[in-house]
């Protein structure tokens, strides 16, 4: 079927690189392309200050330099549609507003920075390697604090903003409205990576309050930002992440977190320096499956995000990016002690999760109670793989490369971990 169709039970993108847009998609682009978007930093900051009711960015460690580099990288991508530029501008304003609100909150409650983040679980693995499934599963343990998507987007409420008479947090309402709009414009996204408001999300959005994460690479073609990010001292920025987690713990607890991000693969030193008592679950999957899943998702999204789709660029960039992440993971895996970590093959996350969870909890020295086991099983029963539809991938047709050709670049990874070719 075409991605423009309505049936998402079995997705075959026969128009992936030459998309046939729906009427709704064409109307959205016609409307947004007529409205140019600018990235004037002073204006964006003024908007954030007005929204936050605060004006201290805590620019003591070069934040302004990172902001300028972030914006310059976006501006250097000349293939973005105005729709995407608008989304990215809103994101910059949102990050600034959240940072302002965090600084203001800590000024009022300095005890926040003395809160301990106790023995977190951290899921580390490639995009599309089962990290999202695993973190949502572990988050079913009510003793764990997790980060739902709505909160990842606006972790700190603006001063004076709280639930209305209906009891609904306006931050949640905004996230739900954005998700509903996405489901209208690009409904098959749910089969790839459905970020509905309650879904447990990565803390990369929290890292980006310090404008020091890799996540911008998923939104635009920003090799300059990749190089800038990789040159940063991430120990400082992971320290900022901890401060955000302390604030979130202060706002609604508890102190024991479940975290996850592919970025941690190349930042294990900073991760373990910041959270030395963490127990880490590494997920592993055939890099071919990771790359094909990531670039198929990116190519589909680019039908609305970009003026053209360049499958060769996607293949080259993300093959290299996954290679860099896995090289760093293989190099630094021993920084995480064996008795505080486990390695999980992707096939173990398809109906045989309970033994994995047993092992993880034993490594952490945490009791896996019957009540928690029951919650895990309820989650597994309600969230089978392919719940939102399965995607038929075709590397050769869409990207001009065979799985075997691509896999040859990752022999070092297969040599180090028990990874099954798919």
C-alpha positions as CSV (number, residue, x, y, z in Angstrom):
1,X,0.0,0.0,0.0
2,X,1.0,3.6,-0.3
3,X,2.0,5.5,2.8
4,X,-0.8,7.9,2.0
5,X,-3.4,5.3,2.5
6,X,-5.5,4.8,5.6
7,X,-4.9,1.1,6.4
8,X,-1.8,0.9,8.6
9,X,-1.9,-2.9,9.3
10,X,0.9,-3.6,6.8
11,X,2.9,-0.7,5.5
12,X,4.7,-0.9,2.2
13,X,6.1,2.5,1.2
14,X,5.7,2.3,-2.6
15,X,6.0,6.1,-2.7
16,X,8.8,6.6,-0.1
17,X,11.2,8.6,-2.3
18,X,8.6,10.0,-4.7
19,X,5.8,10.7,-2.3
20,X,2.1,11.1,-3.3
21,X,0.8,13.6,-0.8
22,X,-2.7,13.6,0.6
23,X,-5.0,16.5,0.2
24,X,-4.5,17.4,3.9
25,X,-0.7,17.3,3.5
26,X,-0.8,19.5,0.4
27,X,-3.0,22.1,2.1
28,X,-0.7,22.2,5.1
29,X,2.3,22.8,2.9
30,X,0.5,25.4,0.8
31,X,-0.4,27.3,3.9
32,X,3.0,27.2,5.6
33,X,5.2,27.8,2.6
34,X,3.6,31.2,2.2
35,X,4.8,32.2,5.7
36,X,8.6,32.6,5.9
37,X,10.1,31.9,9.3
38,X,13.0,33.8,10.8
39,X,15.4,32.7,13.5
40,X,16.3,36.1,15.1
41,X,17.7,35.1,18.4
42,X,16.7,38.3,20.2
43,X,13.1,37.9,19.2
44,X,13.0,34.2,20.2
45,X,14.5,35.0,23.5
46,X,12.0,37.8,24.1
47,X,9.1,35.4,23.4
48,X,10.6,32.9,25.8
49,X,11.0,35.5,28.5
50,X,7.4,36.6,28.1
51,X,6.2,33.0,28.3
52,X,8.3,32.1,31.4
53,X,7.9,35.3,33.3
54,X,11.6,35.1,34.0
55,X,14.7,36.4,32.3
56,X,17.8,34.6,33.7
57,X,19.2,32.0,31.2
58,X,22.0,31.0,33.5
59,X,24.6,31.7,30.8
60,X,27.6,31.0,32.9
61,X,29.1,28.2,30.8
62,X,28.9,29.4,27.2
63,X,25.2,28.7,26.7
64,X,24.9,31.7,24.4
65,X,27.6,30.3,22.1
66,X,25.8,27.0,21.9
67,X,22.5,28.8,21.1
68,X,24.2,30.6,18.2
69,X,25.8,27.4,16.9
70,X,22.4,25.6,17.2
71,X,20.6,28.3,15.2
72,X,23.4,28.6,12.7
73,X,23.3,24.9,12.0
74,X,19.5,25.1,11.3
75,X,20.0,28.1,9.0
76,X,22.7,26.3,7.1
77,X,20.2,23.6,6.0
78,X,18.6,25.1,2.9
79,X,16.4,22.2,2.1
80,X,13.9,22.7,5.0
81,X,10.3,23.7,4.3
82,X,8.8,26.6,6.2
83,X,6.7,24.0,8.1
84,X,9.9,22.5,9.5
85,X,11.5,25.9,10.1
86,X,8.4,26.9,12.1
87,X,8.5,23.7,14.1
88,X,12.3,24.2,14.9
89,X,11.8,27.8,15.8
90,X,9.0,26.8,18.2
91,X,11.3,24.2,19.6
92,X,14.1,26.7,20.3
93,X,11.7,29.1,22.0
94,X,10.4,26.2,24.1
95,X,13.9,25.1,25.1
96,X,14.7,28.7,26.1
97,X,11.4,29.0,28.0
98,X,12.1,25.8,29.9
99,X,15.6,26.8,30.8
100,X,14.4,30.2,32.1
101,X,11.7,28.4,34.1
102,X,14.3,25.9,35.5
103,X,16.6,28.7,36.6
104,X,13.8,30.6,38.2
105,X,12.6,27.5,40.1
106,X,16.0,26.7,41.5
107,X,16.4,30.3,42.6
108,X,13.2,29.9,44.6
109,X,14.0,26.4,45.9
110,X,17.8,26.0,46.0
111,X,17.4,22.8,48.0
112,X,16.6,21.2,44.6
113,X,20.3,20.8,43.8
114,X,20.8,18.7,46.9
115,X,18.2,16.0,45.9
116,X,19.8,12.6,45.2
117,X,19.0,10.7,42.0
118,X,19.2,7.2,43.4
119,X,20.4,4.1,41.5
120,X,18.7,4.8,38.2
121,X,18.2,2.2,35.5
122,X,19.6,3.5,32.2
123,X,18.7,1.9,28.8
124,X,21.5,2.4,26.3
125,X,21.1,1.3,22.6
126,X,20.7,2.3,19.0
127,X,17.6,3.9,17.7
128,X,15.1,1.2,16.7
129,X,16.8,-1.4,18.8
130,X,14.1,-1.9,21.4
131,X,15.0,0.9,23.8
132,X,11.6,2.5,23.6
133,X,9.9,-0.8,24.3
134,X,12.2,-1.7,27.2
135,X,12.0,1.7,28.9
136,X,8.2,1.8,28.7
137,X,8.1,-1.8,30.1
138,X,10.3,-0.9,33.1
139,X,8.3,2.3,33.7
140,X,5.3,0.0,34.5
141,X,7.1,-0.5,37.9
142,X,5.4,2.2,40.0
143,X,8.5,2.6,42.1
144,X,10.3,4.1,39.1
145,X,10.1,7.7,37.9
146,X,9.9,8.0,34.2
147,X,9.7,10.8,31.7
148,X,6.4,10.9,29.6
149,X,6.6,12.6,26.3
150,X,4.4,15.5,27.3
151,X,6.7,16.3,30.2
152,X,9.8,15.9,28.1
153,X,8.6,18.7,25.9
154,X,7.8,21.1,28.8
155,X,9.5,19.7,31.9
156,X,9.2,22.9,34.0
157,X,5.8,24.7,34.2
158,X,5.9,28.4,33.6
159,X,5.5,30.4,36.8
160,X,1.8,30.7,37.7
161,X,0.7,28.0,35.2
162,X,-1.0,25.0,36.6
163,X,-3.9,22.6,35.9
164,X,-7.3,24.2,35.0
165,X,-10.6,23.5,36.7
166,X,-10.7,20.2,34.8
167,X,-7.5,19.1,36.5
168,X,-5.6,18.8,33.2
169,X,-2.1,20.1,33.0
170,X,-1.9,22.6,30.1
171,X,1.5,21.2,29.2
172,X,-0.2,17.8,28.6
173,X,-3.1,19.5,26.7
174,X,-0.6,21.1,24.3
175,X,1.3,17.9,23.7
176,X,-2.0,16.1,23.0
177,X,-3.1,18.8,20.5
178,X,0.3,18.5,18.7
179,X,0.0,14.7,18.6
180,X,-3.6,14.8,17.3
181,X,-2.4,17.2,14.5
182,X,0.4,14.9,13.6
183,X,-1.9,11.9,13.3
184,X,-4.0,13.9,10.8
185,X,-1.0,15.0,8.7
186,X,1.2,11.8,9.0
187,X,-0.9,8.9,10.4
188,X,1.6,6.1,9.8
189,X,4.0,7.7,12.2
190,X,2.5,5.5,14.9
191,X,3.8,2.4,13.3
192,X,7.3,3.8,13.4
193,X,7.6,5.6,16.7
194,X,4.4,6.9,18.2
195,X,5.1,9.7,20.6
196,X,1.7,9.9,22.2
197,X,1.6,12.2,25.3
198,X,1.8,9.4,27.9
199,X,4.5,7.4,26.1
200,X,7.8,7.3,28.0
201,X,10.4,9.4,26.2
202,X,14.1,9.9,26.0
203,X,15.9,12.5,28.2
204,X,17.6,14.0,25.2
205,X,15.0,16.8,25.4
206,X,16.2,17.5,28.9
207,X,19.8,17.5,27.8
208,X,18.9,20.0,25.1
209,X,17.8,22.5,27.7
210,X,21.6,23.0,27.8
211,X,21.7,22.9,24.0
212,X,24.3,20.2,24.1
213,X,22.7,17.0,22.7
214,X,22.6,15.2,19.4
215,X,18.9,15.3,18.9
216,X,18.9,18.2,16.4
217,X,20.4,15.7,13.9
218,X,17.0,14.0,13.7
219,X,15.2,17.2,12.8
220,X,17.5,18.6,10.1
221,X,20.7,18.0,8.1
222,X,23.2,19.5,10.4
223,X,26.7,18.0,10.1
224,X,28.2,21.2,11.6
225,X,26.1,20.7,14.7
226,X,27.2,17.0,14.9
227,X,30.8,18.1,14.9
228,X,30.1,20.9,17.4
229,X,28.3,18.6,19.8
230,X,31.0,15.9,19.6
231,X,33.6,18.4,20.7
232,X,31.8,19.5,23.8
233,X,32.7,18.4,27.3
234,X,29.7,16.3,27.9
235,X,30.4,15.7,31.6
236,X,29.3,19.3,32.2
237,X,26.2,18.8,30.2
238,X,25.2,15.6,31.8
239,X,25.6,17.4,35.1
240,X,22.9,19.8,33.8
241,X,20.7,16.9,32.9
242,X,21.0,15.7,36.5
243,X,19.9,19.2,37.7
244,X,16.8,18.9,35.5
245,X,16.0,15.5,36.9
246,X,16.4,16.9,40.4
247,X,13.9,19.6,39.6
248,X,11.4,17.1,38.2
249,X,11.9,14.9,41.3
250,X,11.2,18.0,43.4
251,X,8.0,18.7,41.4
252,X,6.5,15.2,41.6
253,X,9.0,12.6,42.7
254,X,10.1,9.9,43.2
255,X,13.9,9.9,43.1
256,X,14.5,6.5,41.4
257,X,14.5,7.0,37.6
258,X,14.4,4.9,34.4
259,X,16.3,6.7,31.7
260,X,17.2,5.9,28.1
261,X,18.9,7.4,25.0
262,X,20.9,6.3,22.0
263,X,23.1,9.3,22.7
264,X,24.5,7.5,25.8
265,X,26.2,5.0,23.5
266,X,28.9,7.6,22.7
267,X,28.8,9.3,26.1
268,X,29.3,6.5,28.5
269,X,32.1,8.3,30.4
270,X,29.9,11.3,31.1
271,X,26.9,9.1,31.9
272,X,28.7,7.0,34.5
273,X,30.5,10.0,36.0
274,X,27.2,11.7,36.5
275,X,25.3,8.6,37.7
276,X,27.9,6.3,39.2
277,X,25.4,4.0,40.9
278,X,23.4,3.4,37.7
279,X,22.5,-0.1,36.4
280,X,22.7,-0.1,32.7
281,X,20.8,-2.2,30.2
282,X,22.5,-2.3,26.7
283,X,20.2,-3.3,23.8
284,X,21.8,-4.7,20.7
285,X,20.4,-5.2,17.2
286,X,21.7,-5.9,13.7
287,X,22.9,-2.4,12.6
288,X,21.3,-3.1,9.2
289,X,17.9,-3.2,10.8
290,X,18.7,-0.1,12.8
291,X,19.8,1.9,9.7
292,X,17.0,0.8,7.5
293,X,14.4,1.5,10.1
294,X,15.9,5.0,10.9
295,X,16.3,6.1,7.3
296,X,12.9,4.8,6.2
297,X,11.3,6.8,9.0
298,X,13.4,9.9,8.1
299,X,12.5,9.6,4.4
300,X,8.8,9.3,5.1
301,X,9.0,12.3,7.4
302,X,10.9,14.3,4.8
303,X,7.9,14.4,2.5
304,X,6.6,17.2,4.7
305,X,9.8,18.4,6.3
306,X,11.9,19.0,3.2
307,X,11.7,20.4,-0.3
308,X,13.1,17.1,-1.7
309,X,14.1,13.6,-0.5
310,X,17.6,12.5,-0.9
311,X,17.8,8.8,-0.1
312,X,21.6,8.6,-0.8
313,X,22.3,11.3,1.7
314,X,20.1,9.6,4.3
315,X,21.9,6.3,3.7
316,X,25.4,7.8,3.9
317,X,24.8,10.1,6.9
318,X,23.0,7.6,9.1
319,X,25.2,4.7,8.3
320,X,28.1,6.8,9.4
321,X,26.2,8.1,12.4
322,X,25.3,4.6,13.6
323,X,28.9,3.5,12.9
324,X,30.2,6.3,15.2
325,X,27.7,5.5,18.0
326,X,28.5,1.8,17.9
327,X,32.3,2.4,17.7
328,X,32.1,4.5,20.8
329,X,29.9,1.9,22.5
330,X,32.4,-1.0,21.8
331,X,35.3,1.2,22.9
332,X,33.7,2.3,26.2
333,X,31.5,-0.6,27.1
334,X,34.0,-1.6,29.9
335,X,33.4,1.8,31.6
336,X,30.2,0.2,33.0
337,X,31.0,-2.6,35.4
338,X,29.8,-6.0,34.5
339,X,28.0,-6.5,37.8
340,X,26.0,-3.3,37.2
341,X,25.0,-4.0,33.6
342,X,23.5,-6.4,31.2
343,X,23.6,-6.9,27.4
344,X,20.3,-7.7,25.6
345,X,19.8,-8.9,22.1
346,X,16.8,-7.5,20.2
347,X,15.3,-11.0,19.8
348,X,15.0,-11.2,23.7
349,X,12.5,-8.3,23.5
350,X,9.9,-10.2,21.6
351,X,8.0,-12.2,24.2
352,X,10.9,-13.3,26.5
353,X,11.4,-10.1,28.5
354,X,10.8,-11.5,32.0
355,X,14.1,-13.3,32.3
356,X,15.8,-10.1,31.1
357,X,14.0,-8.1,33.7
358,X,14.9,-10.7,36.4
359,X,18.6,-10.3,35.5
360,X,18.4,-6.5,35.4
361,X,16.8,-6.2,38.8
362,X,19.3,-8.7,40.3
363,X,22.2,-6.6,39.0
364,X,20.6,-3.6,40.6
365,X,19.9,-5.3,43.9
366,X,16.2,-4.5,43.7
367,X,13.4,-6.9,44.5
368,X,11.2,-7.8,41.7
369,X,7.9,-8.2,43.6
370,X,4.9,-10.2,42.4
371,X,2.9,-6.9,42.1
372,X,5.6,-5.5,39.7
373,X,5.8,-8.7,37.8
374,X,2.1,-8.6,37.2
375,X,2.3,-5.0,36.0
376,X,5.1,-6.0,33.6
377,X,3.0,-8.8,32.2
378,X,0.0,-6.5,31.8
379,X,2.1,-4.1,29.8
380,X,3.5,-6.9,27.6
381,X,0.0,-8.3,26.9
382,X,-1.3,-4.9,25.9
383,X,1.7,-3.9,23.8
384,X,2.7,-6.7,21.4
385,X,5.3,-5.9,18.7
386,X,3.6,-4.5,15.6
387,X,0.7,-3.1,17.5
388,X,0.4,-0.1,15.2
389,X,1.2,-2.0,12.0
390,X,4.4,-3.5,10.5
391,X,6.6,-1.8,8.0
392,X,8.0,-3.6,5.0
393,X,11.5,-2.4,4.4
394,X,13.3,-2.5,1.1
395,X,16.9,-1.2,1.2
396,X,17.7,-2.1,-2.3
397,X,14.6,-0.5,-3.9
398,X,14.6,2.6,-1.8
399,X,18.3,3.2,-1.0
400,X,20.2,1.2,-3.6
401,X,22.1,-1.0,-1.2
402,X,21.8,-4.6,-0.1
403,X,21.7,-5.7,3.5
404,X,24.9,-7.7,3.1
405,X,26.7,-4.7,1.7
406,X,25.7,-2.5,4.6
407,X,26.4,-5.2,7.2
408,X,30.0,-5.5,6.2
409,X,30.7,-2.1,7.7
410,X,29.8,-3.3,11.2
411,X,31.9,-6.5,11.6
412,X,33.6,-5.0,14.7
413,X,30.2,-4.8,16.4
414,X,29.2,-8.4,15.6
415,X,32.6,-9.5,16.9
416,X,32.0,-7.8,20.3
417,X,28.4,-8.5,21.1
418,X,25.9,-11.4,20.6
419,X,24.0,-9.8,17.7
420,X,21.9,-11.8,15.3
421,X,21.8,-10.7,11.6
422,X,18.2,-10.1,10.5
